[in-house]
Amino acid sequence: MATEMKKLIIVPAYNEELNISKIIKEIRENAPGFDYVVINDCSTDRTLDICASENINYINLPVNLGIGGAMQTGYLYAYENGYDVAVQLDGDGQHDAFYVEEMLRVLKEKNVDMVIGSRYIDKEGFQSSTMRRAGIKYFTGLIKMITGKVITDPTSGFRMAGKKVIKRFASDYPRDYPEPESVVRLLKDKYDVSEIPVVMRPRQGGKSSISALNSVYYMVKVSIAIIVAGVK
């Protein structure tokens, strides 16, 4: 009898007291075959208290590492515990655990290394602001120019990694705004990346780390990171 795959959902969380209980409830209801771990990134609100009081599986980071450090912690946990797949499902409530089984089906049937949940294939649900959509389209074009591959939603944090990617990301993962850069690194090194259409929701509570004030900084920094990753 074939050994059943070990499957993990990683939930990076910084000040997500309004969302974390609902997210874990959705995971338990819609992805019951998956384990999960919340990476509490030194939250200053009640996120840690809620995880402890509700018996939520979590890792508490003593200092704030940002999304890259939190996710690398999750991938390291997945690698050290022998997981075959790991899903990033953000702590802001935008990602629906309903799609996790479809991501797994595509990962296995297409034999790819990563599956990304994209808002921009069927273009249903929350599509973000006009400015952010323009930025995402720009990153799509930049990534295609560098790698030859079209990724319609390169900033999506809703993604599933197979075992080879888990091992890689456990030891080396981009920091500040890691999603576009990490995709470029994988594509340049001949990993297979696929996308599926998903419907995302607006942030269910809390505050985004990318504001209008720092959006230009974000665009410049991520562009440089993508270009550097593409020429390494």
C-alpha positions as CSV (number, residue, x, y, z in Angstrom):
1,M,0.0,0.0,0.0
2,A,1.3,3.4,-1.0
3,T,2.3,5.7,1.9
4,E,0.0,8.6,2.3
5,M,1.5,12.0,1.7
6,K,2.3,14.2,4.7
7,K,0.7,17.6,4.1
8,L,1.1,20.8,6.0
9,I,-0.5,24.3,5.8
10,I,1.8,27.1,7.0
11,V,0.0,30.2,8.3
12,P,2.3,33.2,8.7
13,A,0.7,35.6,11.2
14,Y,1.6,39.1,12.4
15,N,-1.1,40.9,14.4
16,E,-3.9,38.7,13.1
17,E,-6.1,38.5,16.2
18,L,-9.2,39.3,14.2
19,N,-8.6,36.4,11.7
20,I,-6.6,33.6,13.2
21,S,-9.5,31.6,14.8
22,K,-11.6,31.8,11.6
23,I,-8.7,30.7,9.5
24,I,-7.9,27.6,11.6
25,K,-11.7,26.8,11.6
26,E,-11.7,26.9,7.8
27,I,-8.6,24.7,7.5
28,R,-10.1,22.1,9.8
29,E,-13.4,22.1,7.9
30,N,-12.1,22.4,4.3
31,A,-8.7,20.7,4.4
32,P,-9.1,18.0,7.1
33,G,-6.3,15.9,5.6
34,F,-3.7,18.6,6.2
35,D,-1.8,19.4,9.4
36,Y,-1.2,23.1,10.0
37,V,1.2,25.4,11.9
38,V,0.8,29.1,12.7
39,I,4.0,31.1,12.6
40,N,3.4,33.9,15.1
41,D,5.9,36.6,13.9
42,C,6.3,38.3,17.3
43,S,2.8,39.8,17.1
44,T,2.0,42.7,19.5
45,D,-1.7,42.0,19.7
46,R,-3.5,38.9,21.0
47,T,-2.6,36.5,18.2
48,L,-0.3,34.5,20.5
49,D,-2.8,34.4,23.4
50,I,-5.5,33.2,21.0
51,C,-3.3,30.4,19.6
52,A,-2.4,29.2,23.1
53,S,-6.0,29.4,24.5
54,E,-7.6,27.7,21.6
55,N,-5.0,24.9,21.3
56,I,-3.8,26.0,17.9
57,N,-0.5,24.5,16.7
58,Y,2.0,27.4,16.6
59,I,5.6,28.4,16.6
60,N,6.3,31.7,18.4
61,L,9.1,33.8,17.0
62,P,10.8,35.9,19.7
63,V,11.7,38.7,17.2
64,N,9.8,39.9,14.2
65,L,11.4,38.3,11.1
66,G,8.9,39.5,8.4
67,I,7.0,37.4,6.0
68,G,10.2,35.8,4.5
69,G,11.6,34.8,7.9
70,A,8.3,33.5,9.1
71,M,7.8,31.4,5.9
72,Q,11.3,30.0,6.1
73,T,10.6,29.0,9.6
74,G,7.5,27.1,8.3
75,Y,9.4,25.5,5.5
76,L,12.1,24.4,8.0
77,Y,9.5,22.9,10.2
78,A,8.0,21.1,7.2
79,Y,11.4,19.8,6.1
80,E,12.5,18.6,9.5
81,N,9.2,16.8,10.1
82,G,9.2,15.0,6.7
83,Y,6.3,16.7,5.0
84,D,5.8,16.0,1.3
85,V,3.8,19.2,0.5
86,A,3.6,22.6,2.3
87,V,1.0,25.3,1.6
88,Q,1.3,29.0,2.4
89,L,-2.0,30.3,3.5
90,D,-1.8,33.9,4.8
91,G,-3.1,35.0,8.1
92,D,-5.2,37.9,6.8
93,G,-8.2,35.8,5.7
94,Q,-7.8,36.4,1.9
95,H,-7.0,32.8,1.1
96,D,-9.7,30.1,1.1
97,A,-8.6,26.7,2.3
98,F,-11.3,25.2,0.0
99,Y,-8.8,25.4,-2.9
100,V,-6.0,23.4,-1.1
101,E,-7.3,20.0,-2.4
102,E,-7.4,21.3,-6.0
103,M,-3.8,22.6,-5.6
104,L,-2.7,19.2,-4.4
105,R,-4.5,17.5,-7.4
106,V,-2.7,19.7,-9.9
107,L,0.7,19.3,-8.1
108,K,0.4,15.5,-8.4
109,E,-1.3,15.2,-11.8
110,K,1.1,17.7,-13.5
111,N,4.0,16.5,-11.5
112,V,5.1,20.1,-10.8
113,D,7.2,21.5,-8.0
114,M,4.9,24.4,-7.0
115,V,1.3,25.5,-7.6
116,I,0.2,29.1,-7.2
117,G,-3.3,30.2,-6.6
118,S,-4.0,33.1,-9.0
119,R,-6.7,35.7,-8.9
120,Y,-6.1,36.7,-12.5
121,I,-6.9,33.6,-14.5
122,D,-10.7,33.6,-14.2
123,K,-10.7,37.2,-12.7
124,E,-13.3,36.4,-10.1
125,G,-13.6,37.7,-6.5
126,F,-11.4,40.4,-5.0
127,Q,-9.0,41.8,-7.6
128,S,-7.1,44.3,-5.4
129,S,-6.8,48.0,-6.3
130,T,-6.2,49.4,-9.7
131,M,-2.7,50.5,-8.7
132,R,-1.8,47.1,-7.3
133,R,-3.2,45.3,-10.4
134,A,-1.0,47.5,-12.6
135,G,2.0,46.6,-10.4
136,I,1.2,42.9,-10.6
137,K,0.9,43.1,-14.4
138,Y,4.3,44.8,-14.5
139,F,5.9,42.0,-12.4
140,T,4.3,39.4,-14.7
141,G,5.9,41.1,-17.7
142,L,9.3,41.4,-16.0
143,I,9.3,37.7,-14.9
144,K,8.3,36.6,-18.5
145,M,11.2,38.7,-19.9
146,I,13.7,37.1,-17.5
147,T,12.4,33.5,-17.4
148,G,10.2,33.1,-20.5
149,K,7.3,31.9,-18.2
150,V,4.0,33.7,-17.6
151,I,3.0,33.9,-14.0
152,T,-0.3,35.7,-13.8
153,D,-0.2,36.4,-10.1
154,P,3.4,36.6,-9.0
155,T,2.7,38.3,-5.7
156,S,0.2,35.7,-4.6
157,G,1.1,34.2,-1.2
158,F,-1.3,31.3,-1.7
159,R,1.0,28.6,-2.9
160,M,1.8,24.9,-2.5
161,A,5.3,23.6,-2.6
162,G,6.4,20.0,-3.2
163,K,9.2,18.2,-1.4
164,K,12.1,19.6,-3.5
165,V,10.9,23.2,-2.9
166,I,10.4,22.6,0.8
167,K,14.0,21.5,1.1
168,R,15.3,24.5,-0.9
169,F,13.2,27.1,0.9
170,A,14.1,25.6,4.3
171,S,17.7,26.7,3.7
172,D,17.3,29.7,1.4
173,Y,14.3,32.0,1.2
174,P,14.0,35.7,0.2
175,R,13.2,38.1,3.0
176,D,11.1,41.3,2.7
177,Y,8.6,40.7,-0.2
178,P,9.6,37.1,-1.2
179,E,6.8,35.8,-3.5
180,P,8.0,37.3,-6.9
181,E,11.7,36.7,-6.2
182,S,11.2,33.1,-5.0
183,V,9.3,32.3,-8.2
184,V,12.0,33.7,-10.4
185,R,14.7,31.7,-8.5
186,L,12.7,28.5,-9.0
187,L,12.0,29.1,-12.7
188,K,15.7,30.0,-13.4
189,D,16.7,26.7,-11.8
190,K,14.3,24.7,-14.0
191,Y,11.7,24.0,-11.3
192,D,8.2,23.5,-12.7
193,V,5.6,26.0,-11.5
194,S,1.9,26.0,-12.4
195,E,-1.1,28.1,-11.5
196,I,-4.7,27.4,-10.8
197,P,-7.6,29.9,-10.7
198,V,-8.8,30.8,-7.2
199,V,-11.2,33.4,-5.7
200,M,-9.6,35.5,-3.0
201,R,-11.3,37.7,-0.5
202,P,-10.4,41.2,0.8
203,R,-8.3,41.3,3.9
204,Q,-10.7,40.2,6.7
205,G,-9.1,42.4,9.4
206,G,-5.9,44.0,10.4
207,K,-3.6,46.1,8.2
208,S,-1.5,45.3,5.1
209,S,2.2,45.7,5.4
210,I,2.2,47.4,1.9
211,S,0.7,50.9,2.2
212,A,0.3,53.5,-0.5
213,L,3.3,55.4,1.0
214,N,5.7,52.5,0.6
215,S,4.4,51.0,-2.7
216,V,7.0,52.8,-4.8
217,Y,9.8,51.4,-2.5
218,Y,8.2,48.0,-2.9
219,M,8.1,48.2,-6.7
220,V,11.8,49.3,-6.9
221,K,13.1,46.8,-4.3
222,V,11.2,43.8,-5.8
223,S,12.2,44.8,-9.3
224,I,15.8,44.8,-8.3
225,A,15.4,41.5,-6.5
226,I,13.8,39.8,-9.5
227,I,16.5,41.0,-11.9
228,V,19.3,39.9,-9.5
229,A,17.6,36.5,-9.1
230,G,17.3,36.2,-12.8
231,V,21.0,36.8,-13.6
232,K,22.5,34.6,-10.8
